[in-house]
Amino acid sequence: MPLTPPAPIETPRLVVRQITEADLPGLMAVNGDDTVTQFLPYATWRSIDDATAWYQRITGIQATGNAVQFVILSRADASVVGACLLFNFNEGSARAELGYVLGQAQWGRGLAREAVGALVGTAFGAMGVRRLEAEVNPLNQPSVRLLQSLGFTREGLLRQRWVGKGKTYDVELHGLLSAEWQPAR
Ligand SMILES: CC(C)(COP(=O)(O)OP(=O)(O)OC[C@H]1O[C@@H](n2cnc3c(N)ncnc32)[C@H](O)[C@@H]1OP(=O)(O)O)[C@@H](O)C(=O)NCCC(=O)NCCS
């Protein structure tokens, strides 16, 4: 069975729902910023054409049933504040990888904790995932702190795992099991 997109997830300040093409202009402000994309596996968006190319790639990956791409919206004014993703779903092991990004103007307000925490809860609940993984560059301390606050365990360092943006880099592998998940943490 493929990874099935859930109904929109509501949190006190946010809505997390599957992305549509209409969300791309709002996501430009998030992914059109070199500081935001420095640790992400895609180039900074310079135009709406870059956004459309990314969306087409994501649509193809979602069609395999192994990923769901979400957008994160403010409940106050429905503006786009970021995005998050479940990908590399392995049905037999009920395992998936987690990714996330917020616009720089939104950092440091606990919004990633709120949105990604809600997605983790839904992944372990309605979506039937048993284990979540995240790969993080150790230099990306805000991301490491976010995973720790959600209860992920740092399981190891994968040396020189990736080459991207002209650099070879290590990643920490972080993992969380559904049996360990504490929503109120
Ligand atoms: C990773 C990323 C999403 C983290 O965003 P963030 O805003 O730092 O994360 P949180 O929402 O959890 O905010 C936590 C910070 O807000 C502060 N905060 C303020 N108000 C808060 C509240 N009401 N609740 C919780 N935290 C709050 C916390 O003190 C915390 O600061 P600390 O990490 O210094 O202790 C963000 O840095 C980002 O988008 N980076 C670029 C994309 C990226 O690298 N993605 C990950 C690839 S692996």
The ligand as a Tripos MOL2 file, in Angstrom:
@<TRIPOS>MOLECULE
LIG
   48    50     1     0     0
SMALL
NO_CHARGES

@<TRIPOS>ATOM
      1 C1         15.5180   23.4670   10.7900 C.3       1 LIG1
      2 C2         14.5020   24.5800   10.9760 C.3       1 LIG1
      3 C3         13.1460   24.1890   10.3910 C.3       1 LIG1
      4 C4         14.3650   24.8220   12.4950 C.3       1 LIG1
      5 O1         13.5480   25.9560   12.7080 O.3       1 LIG1
      6 P1         13.4780   26.6100   14.1580 P.3       1 LIG1
      7 O2         12.5900   27.7840   14.0600 O.co2     1 LIG1
      8 O3         14.8490   26.7890   14.7100 O.co2     1 LIG1
      9 O4         12.8310   25.4050   14.9840 O.3       1 LIG1
     10 P2         11.6920   25.4420   16.0820 P.3       1 LIG1
     11 O5         10.3800   25.8050   15.4940 O.co2     1 LIG1
     12 O6         11.7110   24.1520   16.7540 O.co2     1 LIG1
     13 O7         12.1380   26.6130   17.0140 O.3       1 LIG1
     14 C5         12.9660   26.3110   18.0740 C.3       1 LIG1
     15 C6         13.5130   27.5760   18.6270 C.3       1 LIG1
     16 O8         12.4910   28.5660   18.7870 O.3       1 LIG1
     17 C7         12.4760   29.0120   20.1490 C.3       1 LIG1
     18 N1         11.0620   29.2670   20.4960 N.ar      1 LIG1
     19 C8         10.5270   30.4860   20.5730 C.ar      1 LIG1
     20 N2          9.2330   30.3930   20.8680 N.ar      1 LIG1
     21 C9          8.9280   29.0820   20.9840 C.ar      1 LIG1
     22 C10         7.7440   28.3500   21.2790 C.ar      1 LIG1
     23 N3          6.5710   28.9510   21.4950 N.pl3     1 LIG1
     24 N4          7.8240   27.0170   21.3060 N.ar      1 LIG1
     25 C11         8.9760   26.3800   21.0770 C.ar      1 LIG1
     26 N5         10.1350   27.0070   20.7820 N.ar      1 LIG1
     27 C12        10.0920   28.3520   20.7500 C.ar      1 LIG1
     28 C13        13.0980   27.9110   20.9730 C.3       1 LIG1
     29 O9         13.7490   28.4420   22.0820 O.3       1 LIG1
     30 C14        14.0560   27.2710   20.0010 C.3       1 LIG1
     31 O10        15.3170   27.8530   20.0550 O.3       1 LIG1
     32 P3         16.6140   26.9470   20.2030 P.3       1 LIG1
     33 O11        16.5700   25.9090   19.0940 O.co2     1 LIG1
     34 O12        17.7290   27.9000   20.0700 O.co2     1 LIG1
     35 O13        16.4920   26.3150   21.5470 O.co2     1 LIG1
     36 C15        14.9860   25.8990   10.3160 C.3       1 LIG1
     37 O14        16.2380   26.2420   10.8310 O.3       1 LIG1
     38 C16        15.0880   25.7810    8.8040 C.2       1 LIG1
     39 O15        14.0970   25.9040    8.0890 O.2       1 LIG1
     40 N6         16.3210   25.5800    8.2640 N.am      1 LIG1
     41 C17        16.5350   25.5150    6.8360 C.3       1 LIG1
     42 C18        16.0590   24.2060    6.2350 C.3       1 LIG1
     43 C19        16.8070   23.0270    6.8240 C.2       1 LIG1
     44 O16        17.9980   23.0890    7.0510 O.2       1 LIG1
     45 N7         16.0560   21.9420    7.0590 N.am      1 LIG1
     46 C20        16.5800   20.7440    7.6800 C.3       1 LIG1
     47 C21        17.4030   19.9200    6.7660 C.3       1 LIG1
     48 S1         18.0030   18.4790    7.6370 S.3       1 LIG1
@<TRIPOS>BOND
     1     1     2 1
     2     2     3 1
     3     2     4 1
     4     2    36 1
     5     4     5 1
     6     5     6 1
     7     6     7 2
     8     6     8 1
     9     6     9 1
    10     9    10 1
    11    10    11 2
    12    10    12 1
    13    10    13 1
    14    13    14 1
    15    14    15 1
    16    15    16 1
    17    15    30 1
    18    16    17 1
    19    17    18 1
    20    17    28 1
    21    18    19 ar
    22    18    27 ar
    23    19    20 ar
    24    20    21 ar
    25    21    22 ar
    26    21    27 ar
    27    22    23 1
    28    22    24 ar
    29    24    25 ar
    30    25    26 ar
    31    26    27 ar
    32    28    29 1
    33    28    30 1
    34    30    31 1
    35    31    32 1
    36    32    33 2
    37    32    34 1
    38    32    35 1
    39    36    37 1
    40    36    38 1
    41    38    39 2
    42    38    40 1
    43    40    41 1
    44    41    42 1
    45    42    43 1
    46    43    44 2
    47    43    45 1
    48    45    46 1
    49    46    47 1
    50    47    48 1
@<TRIPOS>SUBSTRUCTURE
     1 LIG1         1 GROUP 0 **** ****
